[in-house]
Amino acid sequence: MDNSAPDSEFERTAADAYKRFAQTAAKYLFTFRRSAVTCGVKPCMVFLGNHSSGKSSIINWVLGENVQDTGLAPTDDGFTFILYGDGPDDFHGQAALDRLPPEFSGLKAFGDMFVHGLRVKFRPIEFLKSVTLVDSPGMIDSAEKSSGRDYDFEGVVRALAELCDMIFYLFDPDKPGTTGETVNIFAKCLSGVKFKLRILLNKCDGFSSMYDFARTYGTLCWNLASVLETKDMPKIWTVYSGETRENAPGSLDLSDFNRHRDEFADVFRDAPARRRDNLVSQTNADFRGLSIRMRILNFVWRRCFAARAAAWLAAAVLATAFAWFSHSETGGWTLSSAAMAVCAGLVASGAGFLAALMAARFVRTRLAKRIDEVFRREYRGEIEVGAHEDILRTWNDIREETAKIVQAVPLRLPFFGGFARWRLEKTRRRLEAAGRR
């Protein structure tokens, strides 16, 4: 597969698929992580991390120019986009928002306080012709809403994580993953997009001994294990910014750190290929998630339909029995027996309506509590043959929301929901095959 540049044809195909199934997703109360694909947009990389973890220093190092301010104290309270421009130019607030690429126009929904802290920097750096960089405010110790953010910080991170093509999460030796906001970001904002994540332990040239490094590295792994949903620990690049340094007498051996720096630089330069791969993964996850949601809700709808039909049938049987009884008792139809039969029909209709509502509600409550059983029943074939890793991962992402919908949200699904799902699966497989080419 040629990954040398973003595949415009694949982007157009994916964008068309999102538009065609937007109404279907709305009917099934499913939200695409990437609601649209803007063709021809440059790859984007987002840098996250604690205060003083070295995000700005890493950016300056890879760009070869001091674009971002650095220091031990926090230097930025907002997000900064770094883009290519014919000359150096900086914009703040609304002026910065107006100059963002079209794919990021939705960020204006996060309000005036977010826009107030927004920065856009244009620099005539060759590398920026093929990539957009985003620097973020440092994480803080509290994960509570009273932490001092004047806007939905987690929401912004989630939106950027869905739109970007690579996420670099930096930790430093002083705070190896211990801040409350860091835990929250990993647990909530990066769910489902961890395939874009690259973890860096920065400032490794500051360790005085292998003992200090091992203790810090172990602490970071311990903290990550509590928030990552994978069985195995992901690779952690141990890096430092600035010029490559050789070993000094009596100091920690830097050769492995230098090798990791080179690997990180290679990954960083591979951004165009990452955009295509991530877009393939994202579209596959979105359409698979919608397909699972449709299959589960179609099953619930069928059960509710059957329960309502049974309630109406029972009411009709009772009304018919009452009419027959009235006819047989009077030896034929009389005015009084006919009136009684009509009244019985009306009562049966009302009772049937209420019984149908109660039966459907009972079924939905029962199925919501057993949502995992419903999933296993519907996907038992896929699970039995072992081709279920991606399906289970996607189900874990949408399980809680699906259960809430089954429990409480009115379902107005298309009558031929199975056919709509067949069309969706056909499109998903076609996109998946196109992504491999």
N, C-alpha and C positions, 0 to 999 in steps of 0.2 A: 504494500500500500504506500502510495506516495504521500508523505506528510509534510512536504516542503512548504506548503502554503495552505491557507484556509480554502476549503472546497466550496466555492460559491454555488455550484449546482446542488450540492447536498444541503447547503443552507437554505436555498430557495425551496427545495422539496420539503424540508422540515418546517419552514415558515408556513407553507401552504397547508401542511397537515395540521398544525396548530390552529389555523383559521377554520379549517373544515370541521374540526371536532370541538370547537369552543362552546357551541350550544349544547352538545352532548355532555361535555364536562359540567356545564352549569346545571343541567337536569339531574345529574348524579351528584351534585354538590361537591365536585372535585376541583381543586385548585392546582393548576400546573405550576411547578416550581419555576419554570421559564415560560411565562405566558406568551412570549413572542420571540422570534429570532430575527434580529436585524442583520441583513446580509451585508457583507463587506466590512464589518466592524473589526478593528484591530484586536488582537488578544489582550486580555487584561489580567494583571497580577495584583493581588491585595496582600498587604503586610499587616499582620496583627501581632500583638504581644503586650507584655507588661510595660509600665513606665521604665525607661532606661534599659530596655532589653537590646537596644541597638538597631531598631528598625530603620531610622533615618541614616545611621552610619552605613548600614548594609546597602541602602539605596544609593547613597553617594559613592560608595566603593564600586558598585557594578556600573554606574553611569560614568565614573571617572571625573566627576565634578561635584562640588559642594552645592547641591540643589536644596537640600533640606538642612535646617538648623539642627544642631546636635548639642547635647549637654546632659549632665546628670539630672537636672530638674526637668519636669515636663516642658516641652517647647511648643506643642500644638494642642489645642483643645477641640479641633475639628478634623475632618477628613480632607486630605490633599490629593488631588489628581495631577499627575505629571504627564504632559503630552508633548508631542513634537510641535515646534513652531519655528518660523524663520528667524526669530530673535527672542531674547529673554523677555517674558512678559508675565505678570502676576495679576490675578483677579480674585476678588473676595465677594462673598455673599451672593446676591442675585446675579451680579455680572458673571460670577464663576458658574452658576447654575446654567445660565444661558449659553455658555460655551462648552458644556459637556457634550460628548457624543450622544446621538439619539437614543442609544440603548439604555442610557442612564436617566432619561427624562422623568421616569417614575419616582425618582428620589425626592422630587419636590413635595410629594405627599407626606413627608416626614416633618413638615412645618417650618416656621420661620426661624426657630432656634437652631435647627440643623443647618438651614441655608446660611444663617449668620456666621457659622463657623466653617463654612465650606471654602476651600481654596482650590484654584486651578493655576498651575504653573506651566508655561510653555518654554521649552528650551531647544536650541538648535543642536541636539545631540543625535547622531546617526541612529543609534539603537532605538530611540523613541519613534522612529518612523514605522516600526513593526510591532510596537507594544505600548500599552498604557499602564502606568503604575499608580497604585493607590496606597498612600500612607494613612495610618489611622491613629487616633488618640490612644494612649497607653491604657491598659486595663487597670482597674482600681480594686481595692481590697473588699469592698462590699458588693454583694450581688443584689441588694435590695433597691427598690425604686427610689429610695431616699438617698441614693449614693451621690447625688449631685449632678447627674445628667439632666439637661433641660429638654431632651428629646428622646425618642425611642432608639437608643443606641443598639440594642439587640436586633431591632427590626432593620436598621440600616445594615448591620453586619450580615444579617440573613439575606437581604436583597442583593448585596454585593457578592456574597458567596454563591448565589444562584446565577448571577450574571458573569462572574469572572471565570477565568480559565485555570488559575492556579492560586492557591492560598498558602502563603508562607507564615507560619506561626513561630515567633521567636521567643525563646526563654533565655534568661541570663542566670549566672551562678547565684546571685543574691536572692532571686525569687523563682525557683524552678517549678512553676505551676501551682503556686499556693494561693493566689488571689481568688476571692470569691467570684469576681466577674469572669475570670478565665474559665472556671468550672462551669459557669452558666453558659458561656459561649459554646464550649465544646458539647455540652449536653443538649442544648436547644438549637443554636443557630447553625451548627455544622452538621446536624443530622441529615443523612442522605446525600451529602456532598463531600464526604471525607475522601473520596477518590481524587479530589483536587488538592488535598492537604499535604503539605510538606512541613515537617517539624525541624526546627533548627535550635540547637543549644549554642548560643552565641558567646563571644568574649572568652573563648577557650584558651587564648594565649595568656590569660591572667591567672591561670592555676599555677600554684607554686609546687605542687607535687601530684603524683598519680593518686595518692590517697584522697586529696581534696577533690580531684576530678571524679573518682569512682563514687565518692559519697554524694556529690551533686547529681551525677548521672543516675544513680540509683533512686534518689529522691524524686527526680523528674519522672522516671519510669513508674514509680509507685503512684504518683499523683495522676499520671495519664491513665493508668490502669483502671482508676475509679470512674472515669468519664468516657473512655473509648468503648465501643460496643464490639470490637473485634477480639477474636481469641488470641491473636498474636500481636505483640508490640510492633508498631510501625517503625520504619527506619528513622533514626534521629541523626541529622547531620551535625557534626561538631565543627563549628567554624569560628572565624574571627574576621573582622573587616580590616581594611588598610593593606599596606604592602605585605607581601609574603616575607616571613621572617624565618631565619634558620635557627637551629638549636644553639642556645647559649650555654656555656659551661655551667653545669650544676642545675640547669633548668629542666622543665618538663619537655619530653620529646614532642616536637610539633609536626613530625612527618605525617602522621595519620590525619591531623587537623588540616594540613596543607592539601592532602589528597581529597578530603571531604570538601574543601573549598573549591577545588577544581571540578568535582562532581556537581556541586551546587551551581557553579557557573554554567556548566553544560546544560543542566536542567533549565536554568533561567533563560538561556539562549534558545531553547527548544519550544518557546511559547507558541509560535504559529502551529506546530504540530499538536500541541496540547489543546488548542482551541477546537480543532476538528475532533480529536478523541473525546474530549469532554462533552462536546455537543452531541456526539453519538451516544455516549453514556447517559446524558441528561434526557434526551428525547426518548430513549429506550425506557428509562426509569419512569418518566412522566406517563407514557402511553401504557406501560405495563401496570402502573398504579391505577390508572383509570379503568383498565380492563378488569383488574381484580375488584375494584369498587363496583363496577357494573355487574359482574357475575354474582357478587354477594347480595347486592340490593335487588337484582332480578329474582334471586332465590327467595328473599324475604317478601318481595311483592307477590310472587306466586303463592307462597304460604298464606299471606294475608287475603289474597283473592279467594283461595280455597276456604278459608275460615269464614269470610263474609258470605260466600255462596252457601255454605252449610247452614249459617244462621238464617239466611233468607229462605232456604229450603225447609228448614224446621218450622219457620213461621207459616210458610205456605201450607205445609202438611197439617199444622194445627188448625188453620182457618178452614181448610177443606174438610177436616174431620168434624169441626163444629157445624159447618153447613150441612154435611150429611146427617149429623145427629138431629139437627133442627128439622130437616126434611122427613126423616124417618119417624120422629116423635109426633109430628103433626099429620102424618099420613099423606103428605104432599106439600106443595108450596102454598103458603098463605101470606097475606100481607105482613103479618107479624113475624113469621119465620124468615121471610125475605129481608125484612128490616134488620132482624137479628144477624142474618148472614152478612149483610153489608157492614153492620157495626163490627162484627167479628173480623171482617176483612180489613177495615180501617185500623182496628186495634192491632191486628197481626202485622200490618204494614209498619206501624210505629214501633211495635216490639221487634220486628225484624231489623229495622234500621238501627235501633239502639243495640240489639244483640250483635249486629255486624260490626258496629263501631267497637264494642267491648271485646269481641272475638279478635279483631285485628290488633287492638291495643295489647291484648294478652299475648298474642303470638309475637308481636314485635318486642315486648318486654322480655319474653322468654328467650328469643333468639339473640337479643342484645347481650344477655348474660352468658350465652353460650356461643359467642361470636367466633371463638377459635374452633369450636366443633363444626360450625357452619363452614368455615374456611377449609378445614381438613376434609370435610365431606365433599365439597365442591372440587377440591384439588387433590383428591386421593390418588387419581391416576398419575399426575405429575410427580407426586411425592413418592409413590411406589417405585417408579423407574429411576428415582434418584436425581432427576433434573429439576431441582427445586431450590437451590441456593439463592438465586436471584429473586425467585418468587417469595421465599420466606423473608428475605431482607426487605423487599418492597412491602410485604404485608405488615411487618413490624413497624414500618414508617406510617402506614395509614390505618392501622388496626384501631387505635383509640378513637380517632375521629369517626371511623366507620361505625363503631359501636354506638357512639352518641347519636349519629344520624338514624340508625335503626331504632333507637330507643325513643327519640323525641321529635324528629323532624318529619313533617308531612312528605310523603313520597308521591310525586306526580311523574311517573316514569312512562316512557313510550310503550305501547302495547307490544310492539315487536322489538323489545330490548335485546333479544338474542341476536337478531339480524344486525342491529347497530354495533353490538360487540364484535361480531364476525368481521364487519368492515374495519373496525378499529384494529383488530388483531392482524388483519391482512396488511394494513398500512404500517403497523409497527414492524412486522417481519420484513416488509420491503425497505423500510428505513434502516433496519439492522443490517440487511444485506448490502445496501448502498454504502453503509459506513465501513464495511470490510474492504470495499474496493479501493 
